Amino acid sequence: MDRVETRNEYMVRRELEKRILSRSHEDTPAYNYESTARKRREKENEELFPENAKTKRKNNFNIIDIIILCAAFILCIGVVVNYINLATQAKANLNKISNLESEYNSSKIENDKEYQRIVNNLDLDEIKRVAIEELGMHYPVEGQIMTYESSFNDYVQQYSIIE
């Protein structure tokens, strides 16, 4: 059974062969065998190491693969940019909401203070005096009071004069 040589062994053997060939042809004029030798070496490498040749062929991308990768990359960038936009808008909206809440709270506090000031300044005796003396209000007499029962418990609204 033949032994399969490793890549390192192959490379060492090739280097030794080159040295031997270069010594035997020192008197011959220089000729560039590089392109032919490279093709032959690649072919020999594929024969000796078929797994490397397969991976080399697998790494070749065709134009459709590249277009799909570019489209996926662009799509990912678009999603990230859109996410950043939405996050920025959400933060701006939260800031607006907090500003409006603080404005609402300060307005409510001002209204409560003003209401308390008005209630504290109310003098019911003064209101009664002005109503009776200056505006002519008087208390109702016995025949002026009429009672009315409603099926609704909330309130009664008068649309016309009751006689």
CNS distance restraints for C-alpha pairs under 8 A (distance, minus, plus):
assign (resid   4 and name CA) (resid  48 and name CA) 7.99 0.50 0.50
assign (resid   5 and name CA) (resid   9 and name CA) 5.96 0.50 0.50
assign (resid   5 and name CA) (resid  10 and name CA) 6.33 0.50 0.50
assign (resid   6 and name CA) (resid  10 and name CA) 6.16 0.50 0.50
assign (resid   7 and name CA) (resid  11 and name CA) 6.16 0.50 0.50
assign (resid   7 and name CA) (resid  49 and name CA) 7.85 0.50 0.50
assign (resid   8 and name CA) (resid  12 and name CA) 6.20 0.50 0.50
assign (resid   9 and name CA) (resid  13 and name CA) 6.14 0.50 0.50
assign (resid  10 and name CA) (resid  14 and name CA) 6.15 0.50 0.50
assign (resid  11 and name CA) (resid  15 and name CA) 6.21 0.50 0.50
assign (resid  12 and name CA) (resid  16 and name CA) 6.28 0.50 0.50
assign (resid  13 and name CA) (resid  17 and name CA) 6.21 0.50 0.50
assign (resid  14 and name CA) (resid  18 and name CA) 6.22 0.50 0.50
assign (resid  15 and name CA) (resid  19 and name CA) 6.32 0.50 0.50
assign (resid  16 and name CA) (resid  20 and name CA) 6.22 0.50 0.50
assign (resid  17 and name CA) (resid  21 and name CA) 6.05 0.50 0.50
assign (resid  18 and name CA) (resid  22 and name CA) 5.97 0.50 0.50
assign (resid  19 and name CA) (resid  23 and name CA) 6.27 0.50 0.50
assign (resid  20 and name CA) (resid  24 and name CA) 6.35 0.50 0.50
assign (resid  21 and name CA) (resid  25 and name CA) 6.21 0.50 0.50
assign (resid  22 and name CA) (resid  26 and name CA) 6.03 0.50 0.50
assign (resid  33 and name CA) (resid  37 and name CA) 5.61 0.50 0.50
assign (resid  34 and name CA) (resid  38 and name CA) 5.74 0.50 0.50
assign (resid  35 and name CA) (resid  39 and name CA) 6.24 0.50 0.50
assign (resid  36 and name CA) (resid  40 and name CA) 6.16 0.50 0.50
assign (resid  37 and name CA) (resid  41 and name CA) 5.96 0.50 0.50
assign (resid  38 and name CA) (resid  42 and name CA) 6.09 0.50 0.50
assign (resid  39 and name CA) (resid  43 and name CA) 6.18 0.50 0.50
assign (resid  40 and name CA) (resid  44 and name CA) 6.10 0.50 0.50
assign (resid  41 and name CA) (resid  45 and name CA) 5.95 0.50 0.50
assign (resid  42 and name CA) (resid  46 and name CA) 6.17 0.50 0.50
assign (resid  43 and name CA) (resid  47 and name CA) 6.31 0.50 0.50
assign (resid  44 and name CA) (resid  48 and name CA) 6.04 0.50 0.50
assign (resid  45 and name CA) (resid  49 and name CA) 5.53 0.50 0.50
assign (resid  45 and name CA) (resid  50 and name CA) 7.57 0.50 0.50
assign (resid  45 and name CA) (resid  53 and name CA) 7.81 0.50 0.50
assign (resid  46 and name CA) (resid  50 and name CA) 5.01 0.50 0.50
assign (resid  46 and name CA) (resid  51 and name CA) 7.97 0.50 0.50
assign (resid  46 and name CA) (resid  52 and name CA) 6.93 0.50 0.50
assign (resid  46 and name CA) (resid  53 and name CA) 5.24 0.50 0.50
assign (resid  49 and name CA) (resid  53 and name CA) 6.88 0.50 0.50
assign (resid  50 and name CA) (resid  54 and name CA) 6.35 0.50 0.50
assign (resid  51 and name CA) (resid  55 and name CA) 6.39 0.50 0.50
assign (resid  52 and name CA) (resid  56 and name CA) 6.10 0.50 0.50
assign (resid  53 and name CA) (resid  57 and name CA) 6.24 0.50 0.50
assign (resid  54 and name CA) (resid  58 and name CA) 6.12 0.50 0.50
assign (resid  55 and name CA) (resid  59 and name CA) 6.25 0.50 0.50
assign (resid  56 and name CA) (resid  60 and name CA) 7.15 0.50 0.50
assign (resid  61 and name CA) (resid  65 and name CA) 6.13 0.50 0.50
assign (resid  61 and name CA) (resid  66 and name CA) 6.82 0.50 0.50
assign (resid  62 and name CA) (resid  66 and name CA) 6.63 0.50 0.50
assign (resid  63 and name CA) (resid  67 and name CA) 6.16 0.50 0.50
assign (resid  64 and name CA) (resid  68 and name CA) 6.12 0.50 0.50
assign (resid  65 and name CA) (resid  69 and name CA) 6.15 0.50 0.50
assign (resid  66 and name CA) (resid  70 and name CA) 6.10 0.50 0.50
assign (resid  67 and name CA) (resid  71 and name CA) 6.07 0.50 0.50
assign (resid  68 and name CA) (resid  72 and name CA) 6.11 0.50 0.50
assign (resid  69 and name CA) (resid  73 and name CA) 6.08 0.50 0.50
assign (resid  70 and name CA) (resid  74 and name CA) 6.08 0.50 0.50
assign (resid  71 and name CA) (resid  75 and name CA) 6.02 0.50 0.50
assign (resid  72 and name CA) (resid  76 and name CA) 6.14 0.50 0.50
assign (resid  73 and name CA) (resid  77 and name CA) 6.24 0.50 0.50
assign (resid  74 and name CA) (resid  78 and name CA) 6.13 0.50 0.50
assign (resid  75 and name CA) (resid  79 and name CA) 6.20 0.50 0.50
assign (resid  76 and name CA) (resid  80 and name CA) 6.22 0.50 0.50
assign (resid  77 and name CA) (resid  81 and name CA) 6.13 0.50 0.50
assign (resid  78 and name CA) (resid  82 and name CA) 6.04 0.50 0.50
assign (resid  79 and name CA) (resid  83 and name CA) 6.06 0.50 0.50
assign (resid  80 and name CA) (resid  84 and name CA) 6.19 0.50 0.50
assign (resid  81 and name CA) (resid  85 and name CA) 6.19 0.50 0.50
assign (resid  82 and name CA) (resid  86 and name CA) 6.18 0.50 0.50
assign (resid  83 and name CA) (resid  87 and name CA) 6.08 0.50 0.50
assign (resid  84 and name CA) (resid  88 and name CA) 6.12 0.50 0.50
assign (resid  85 and name CA) (resid  89 and name CA) 6.20 0.50 0.50
assign (resid  86 and name CA) (resid  90 and name CA) 6.04 0.50 0.50
assign (resid  87 and name CA) (resid  91 and name CA) 6.22 0.50 0.50
assign (resid  88 and name CA) (resid  92 and name CA) 6.20 0.50 0.50
assign (resid  89 and name CA) (resid  93 and name CA) 6.07 0.50 0.50
assign (resid  90 and name CA) (resid  94 and name CA) 6.15 0.50 0.50
assign (resid  91 and name CA) (resid  95 and name CA) 6.26 0.50 0.50
assign (resid  92 and name CA) (resid  96 and name CA) 6.27 0.50 0.50
assign (resid  93 and name CA) (resid  97 and name CA) 6.10 0.50 0.50
assign (resid  94 and name CA) (resid  98 and name CA) 6.16 0.50 0.50
assign (resid  95 and name CA) (resid  99 and name CA) 6.18 0.50 0.50
assign (resid  96 and name CA) (resid 100 and name CA) 6.12 0.50 0.50
assign (resid  97 and name CA) (resid 101 and name CA) 6.05 0.50 0.50
assign (resid  98 and name CA) (resid 102 and name CA) 6.17 0.50 0.50
assign (resid  99 and name CA) (resid 103 and name CA) 6.16 0.50 0.50
assign (resid 100 and name CA) (resid 104 and name CA) 6.01 0.50 0.50
assign (resid 101 and name CA) (resid 105 and name CA) 6.11 0.50 0.50
assign (resid 102 and name CA) (resid 106 and name CA) 6.16 0.50 0.50
assign (resid 103 and name CA) (resid 107 and name CA) 6.14 0.50 0.50
assign (resid 104 and name CA) (resid 108 and name CA) 6.07 0.50 0.50
assign (resid 105 and name CA) (resid 109 and name CA) 6.17 0.50 0.50
assign (resid 106 and name CA) (resid 110 and name CA) 6.22 0.50 0.50
assign (resid 107 and name CA) (resid 111 and name CA) 6.12 0.50 0.50
assign (resid 108 and name CA) (resid 112 and name CA) 6.10 0.50 0.50
assign (resid 109 and name CA) (resid 113 and name CA) 6.18 0.50 0.50
assign (resid 110 and name CA) (resid 114 and name CA) 6.18 0.50 0.50
assign (resid 111 and name CA) (resid 115 and name CA) 6.04 0.50 0.50
assign (resid 112 and name CA) (resid 116 and name CA) 6.16 0.50 0.50
assign (resid 113 and name CA) (resid 117 and name CA) 6.18 0.50 0.50
assign (resid 114 and name CA) (resid 118 and name CA) 6.21 0.50 0.50
assign (resid 115 and name CA) (resid 119 and name CA) 6.12 0.50 0.50
assign (resid 116 and name CA) (resid 120 and name CA) 5.93 0.50 0.50
assign (resid 117 and name CA) (resid 121 and name CA) 6.17 0.50 0.50
assign (resid 118 and name CA) (resid 122 and name CA) 6.31 0.50 0.50
assign (resid 123 and name CA) (resid 127 and name CA) 6.45 0.50 0.50
assign (resid 124 and name CA) (resid 128 and name CA) 6.20 0.50 0.50
assign (resid 125 and name CA) (resid 129 and name CA) 6.15 0.50 0.50
assign (resid 126 and name CA) (resid 130 and name CA) 6.20 0.50 0.50
assign (resid 127 and name CA) (resid 131 and name CA) 6.13 0.50 0.50
assign (resid 128 and name CA) (resid 132 and name CA) 6.20 0.50 0.50
assign (resid 129 and name CA) (resid 133 and name CA) 5.84 0.50 0.50
assign (resid 129 and name CA) (resid 134 and name CA) 7.74 0.50 0.50
assign (resid 130 and name CA) (resid 134 and name CA) 5.15 0.50 0.50
assign (resid 130 and name CA) (resid 135 and name CA) 6.55 0.50 0.50
assign (resid 131 and name CA) (resid 135 and name CA) 4.93 0.50 0.50
assign (resid 131 and name CA) (resid 136 and name CA) 6.36 0.50 0.50
assign (resid 131 and name CA) (resid 137 and name CA) 5.49 0.50 0.50
assign (resid 132 and name CA) (resid 136 and name CA) 5.03 0.50 0.50
assign (resid 132 and name CA) (resid 137 and name CA) 4.48 0.50 0.50
assign (resid 132 and name CA) (resid 138 and name CA) 6.05 0.50 0.50
assign (resid 133 and name CA) (resid 137 and name CA) 7.39 0.50 0.50
assign (resid 140 and name CA) (resid 144 and name CA) 6.02 0.50 0.50
assign (resid 140 and name CA) (resid 145 and name CA) 7.02 0.50 0.50
assign (resid 141 and name CA) (resid 145 and name CA) 7.40 0.50 0.50
assign (resid 150 and name CA) (resid 156 and name CA) 7.05 0.50 0.50
assign (resid 152 and name CA) (resid 156 and name CA) 7.84 0.50 0.50
